[in-house]
Amino acid sequence: MKFDKSKRSVKWLFLGYFIAFVVIMIALLWTFRLLFMDMMYKQVKMSIVEKTAADIEREINRGGDLRKYVSMLSVNNDTSIAIIDGDGYIVLVSESESDGYEYAPSELSELRNEAFASKKGIFIKEVTSVNSDAEKPVKRVVYAKNIEIGDRIGGIGEVREGTGTIVLTCRVLPMTSTVKTINIELVTVTATMILVALCVAILLAKYVSRPLVNINNKSARLAHGDYGVVFDENSYKEVSELSKTLNYATGELGKTDRLRRELIANISHDLRTPLTMIRGYAEIMRDIPDENNAENMDVIIREAEYLTSLVNDMMDITKFEADVVGYDAERFEIGELISEIAGRYGSMYKMKGVSFDVKKSDKKHFAVSDRVKITNVIYNLINNAINHIGEDNTVYLTLEERAGGYVRIHVIDTGDGIEESKLTDIWDRYYKGERTHKRESVGSGLGLSIVKTVLNKLGCHYGVVSKVGEGSDFFFDLETVGDRTDKSL
C-alpha cells in the first residue's frame, strides 16, 4: 500500500524518520559486533605479534638486555616468546602466564624449519589447543620469523652465530567473560540510545513542526480574507524565508483587495453618471418636444462615447495581461509620429485653450516597433497630462536623444504633481490618486495601466519624475535602428 504523506503530520514524519535512523545505527552496531568483531580482534592481535617480533629483532641488534626486554613484552602483549640461535638451540623462552601456553622443543624446531622453507623467512599458522585450566579449546596464532644473530646477545651471553628464529604465540579470540561484558554493554547502550533518541526526536519534532503548524493556521485565516495576519519570521532559515514571503504576499493581497474594492466603487460611479445623464436627457427629449434638439443629442452622444471608451480600455487591459494581443513591428520615424499626434490633439483642444508644445531636433530617429501600440501609449500619456494640466494649459512633448542608441519621449504637464511615496502606485489599474473619486475629463482613467502593460510587453524602459506643485514628467525609451529595416520584437 502506498504511503500517503499528505495525511501525516510533519511532527510524526520527523519522529518516524529520526527513530528509523537510530534503529539503523543500532543495527549497524550489532552487525559489526556479530560479524566483524572477531575478525578485527584477530587482525589487531596479529599486528601486535608482528610489532613484537620487530621490536625483539631491533633490541637484539642494539645489544640491550634481551631477557628483561622479552619478559616485559611477554607480559604487556600477553604473548609467549621463544628465541632460537643459529644452531637451533633454544636460548630464551618467556611464556605468558595469562596465556598459559607451553612450548615443546620439537614444536619450536618444526616452526624454525617452516620459517626456513618460507621465501620471506616468516611462517604463520593458527592452532587450537586446550590449556589445563581452560574449559574450551583456545585458538592461537603462531608466528615464526628468521633473523640474523651474532655470537653474543645482551642479557644472555654467547650464542651460536647465524640465522636464528623468533617464535611468538598469542590468543586470537577474546575470552568468554570479555565477550559477555561487551554484549552487556551493547545492550545497555542500545536501550539508552533508544530512550534518548525517543526524547530528542519528540523535542525536535515539536520544534520543527510548531512554526509550520502556526503558518498553516495563519494561512487558513489568510484564505478566509484576514489580511491583517502576520507570520512570525523568527525561526530557522527556511521557515523564516517562507514567513517573509507570506508576509509580503499578505501585504500585496491586502493592497489588491483594497484597491479592487475602490475600483468597483469608482467604476460603478463612472458607469452610473453617464447612464443617468443618457437616460435623463432621453426622457426629457421624449416628454418635451422643444428639448429634442442637437445640443441634448450631443450630450447623449458624448456620454455614450465615454462609456465606450471605458469599456474598451477595460477590455484592452484584460487582453494585454492575458497576452492575446498581437504585436506587429514596423519601421517609423519617432519625431514625425509625435508631431502627428500633437497636431491631432491641437485641433481637438484648440477651442478649449489647450496647447501642445513639441520639442525635437531636426535629426531623424527611426525605430522598429509596434507603431499602433506606441501611438496608444502616447495617447494615454497625453490624456493623463490633460487631466492634470497646469495653469498654463500646455502639454509638453519632448524627444530627447540618449546614449546607447536610444531616444526618450517625454510627456510633461505643470499640474499639481504626485507625492514621491505614490510614484510606484500610479501605474496600477486599481490606483486612484485621490480618496474622493472624480471622473477623468479625458479617457477612462485606466490609461497609465495600459501604458505599463504595453511598454512591459515591448521591453521599453519607462518611468515618471514628479514634484508636488510643479507637475509631472512621464517618459519612456525607444531604441533607434538607423538605416536598418527590420528588427524582431
Disulfide bonds with the S-S distance in Angstrom:
none
